[in-house]
Amino acid sequence: MALMRSSEIPKDAIVVDELEASEYMWDIVYNWKDLSDVWALRHGSTILGGINAMSGILMNYHYRTKLKLGNYGYLSSVIPVSLMPAMLTILFHRYSITTNILLIKETCPLCYELRSSAIQLTLGTAYPLLLAPTGALMLASRYNTHRVPELKKGPKVLFEFVRKLTKPFSGALTTLSLIQVAASSVVTYFELKNNIVFRNKLIDIEQKILQSKSNL
């Protein structure tokens, strides 16, 4: 059965709420036999999460290297800087972008792509860029691996210190941001394309079933 939004409800229609509709559409997507029709819908958010995880790993590595941390506190820094952005990206993209595409909540492709890029940059650049130097500074101060400005000197001194640490990474940071925007746009484009293709096929299947019933 094809799922459609309509102001006029047919007599034989089954009315469902948004949660039920999203569950219904996701069931169809995950049970769809031809993966080429739905690969972006199934795996797009995971791909973007992986890209943001790699971004966090690179940022974490940069600050840890600059502050000569070695293996000190590696897990305590990699989880919030790399794993958390990846998991949040998957969740936010799946429920704010992919699910809305499946339910056709908007008809503006550019709106989806802009929102997807915003999620990608926020969780893949801004979030780890805030946590990576903060965590690295705390660990460097704790293990005395590098001379770190004292907190009593004020936030301005700390900010200037972090800016100097970040400056050599600015080129890579720009490249990562461009990759994230490009990846989010490409994945969202294919999600939109997948949705059109598999919906058209779903409608064709339904019409063939109805036609066969009418011929009996």
N, C-alpha and C positions, 0 to 999 in steps of 0.2 A: 504494500500500500504506500503510495506516494504521500509525503507530508507537505502540506501547503498552508500558507497564510491566506485568509480570505475574510472579507467583511460580510459576505453572504455565505451562510453555512448550509450546505446541502442536507437533505433530510436523512440520508444514510451515512453522514459523516460522523466520525468519532472525535469528540472534542477532548483535547489534552492540554495540560498546562505546559509552561516552558521547560520545566525540569523533565517531565515525561517525554516531551518532544526531543530534547537533547539526548536523553538516554536511548530513545528509539533510533535516532539518527546514528549515534555512535555504535549501536549494535549492528546496524546495517553496514557501516564502514568496516568494522572489524570482522564481519562475516562475509565481506565481499571477496569473491574468488579471484578476480583479476587485480593483482596488486598494482599494476601500472595505472589503473584508474583512480586509486586512492592512496598511493604511497606518501604523498605530501601531507594529506589529512592525517594519516596514521603516525608518520615519523617526523613531520616537519618541526614540531616543538622540541623533540629530542635532539634533532640536528642543531637547532639554535641553542639549546641548553649546553650541548657539547662545545660549541664555539665559545660561549661565555665562560665555560669551565676552563678552557685553554687560555682565554684572556686573563682570567684570575690567576692561573698558574704562572704565567709570564710576569705579571705585575708582582706577585708574591716573590718570585725568584729574583727579580731586579732589586727590590728593597732589602731582601734578606742578604743578597750578595754584597750590596753596598755597605750594609751594617755588619758584615762578616759573621753572620749567625751560624753558618754551617748547618748542623743537624739540630741545633737547639730549638725546641718548641715547634718543630716542623708541622706536626699534625694539628696542633692548636692554632696554627696560622692558615694551613691549607684548607681546612674545613669551612671556616666562615668566608674566606676570600675566593675559593674555587668551587667547592661543592654546593654551598648555599645559593650562590647566584645561578648555578646550573639548574638546581631543583626549582627555584623560584621562576626562572625563565620558562621552564617546561609548564609549570602550573599556570602562570599568567598568560602565556601565549595560547595554551590550549583552551582556557576558559574565557579569555577576553577576545581572542581572534578566531581560532578554528571553530569553536562551538557557535559563535555568532555567524560565521560563514555558512555553516551547515544549516542554521535556522533562517538564513537570509534576513538577518535583522537590519542590515543596511544594504543599499544598492550602490554604494560609492566605493569602488576598488581602492582609490587613493586614500580614503579614510582608514581602511584596514592596514594599508602599507605604512602610513605615517604612524599609526598607533603601534604597529609591530616594531617599527624602528625605534620608537620612544622606549618601549619595554626593553628592547635589546641593548640600547645605549645606557639606560638607567641601571640595569642589572649587570651588564657586561663591562661597563666602563666606570660610571660614577660610583657605584656601590663598592667594587673592589679597590678603586682608587682612593676611597676614603678609609677602608679597613686595612688595606695592605701596609701603608706606611705607619698607621697607628699601632697595629699589632707588632710590626717590626721594631718600632721605637721602644715599645714596652719590653719586648724580649731583649733588645740590646742593652737597655738600662738594667734589666734584671740580671743578665749574665755577663755584663761588663765587656761586651765584644767590641764596642765602639763608643767613643765619647759623644754623649747625647746631651743637648741643652737641658738644664733643669727646668721644671715646671714653674718655679717661682720667678723665672726670668720673663714669664708672660707668653701669651699665645703668638705674639708677633715674631719672637725669636724662633719659636718652634716652627711656625709657618715658613719662615725664611729658610730654615734648615731643611725642611721637607721639600721646598721648592728647588733647592740646590740638588737634592737627591733625585728629584723627578726630571730635571732638565735633560740629562743624557738619554732619558727614556721617552722624551716628547715625540720624536720621530716615529718610534715604534707605536706609541699611543695613538697617534694620528692614523697610522696604517691599520691598527686594530679597530678603531672606530669606523673607518671606511669599510672594512671587511664586514663588520657587524651590520651596518646599514645595508650593504649590498646583499648579504645573506638573508636578512629579514625580508627584504623586498622580493628576492627571488623565491624564497620559500612561500611567502604569502601569495605571490602570483600563481604558483603551482597549486596551492591549496584552493584558490578561487577556480582555477582551471579544472582541477579534479572534481570539485563540487558540481560544476556544470556538466561534465562528462558523465559522472555516475548517476546524477539525477535524471538526465535524459535517458540513460539506459534503464533506470528504474521505472520511469514512466512508460517506456516501450514494453517492458516486461509486463507491467500492469495492464496495458492496453491489449496485449496478446492474450492474457488470461481472461479478460472480460470478453474479448472477441470469441475465444474458444467456448466460453460458457453460453454466449448468445447463440452459437451455432448448434448447441445440443438440443 
